[in-house]
Structures are given as C-alpha cells and as structure tokens.
Amino acid sequence: MASLKDNVKGHEIEQTEAKTAVSGFKSNREKNKMISAYVNQERYDKFKRINEKRGISNNKILNLMIADYVLQYEKLLSN
C-alpha cells in the first residue's frame, strides 16, 4: 500500500492563506496562547448555535473578536 507521501509525490499542493484580520498578525498555524473564560451557559449556547448556523468555529470568531479589539485599542499602547 502506497503511503500518503508517495501519493503526493509529483503533485503540487496548492496552499492558500486565510484572508482574515487574524492572519495579519500571526500565522493561523501558530498557537501562542490558550485562554479560558467563564461565561453564562445560556449565552454560550446561543453563541455556539449562531456560529454553527454561520458555518464558522467558535475559536475563529473569538480570534476575530480579539483581533478587532486590538486594532481598535492598540493606540492606547503608544502613550
């Protein structure tokens, strides 16, 4: 049975970078910090259901929210 490496040999793999606010800061493959938060269960369930309907992961939404927050308030760091 041929390995995956053998099957891929000779074929170019096309890689596209995600075009999100987060990709401008770090590679989406880098994992620098894990966070934890306590949230209201009902609110989290709604958050999760909304994201499922949108077809986007909870983690991606949280990363986008953090990126937007940093962009909005990073000017405070220059003072």
URGISUL-V958683 format. One record per run of one state. SS is the DSSP state (@ for helix, = for strand, . for the rest). FROM is the first residue (numbers start at 1). TO is the last residue. If there is no record, write none. Layout:
ss=SS from=FROM to=TO
ss=SS from=FROM to=TO
//
This chain:
ss=. from=1 to=3
ss=@ from=4 to=8
ss=. from=9 to=40
ss=@ from=41 to=54
ss=. from=55 to=57
ss=@ from=58 to=78
ss=. from=79 to=79
//
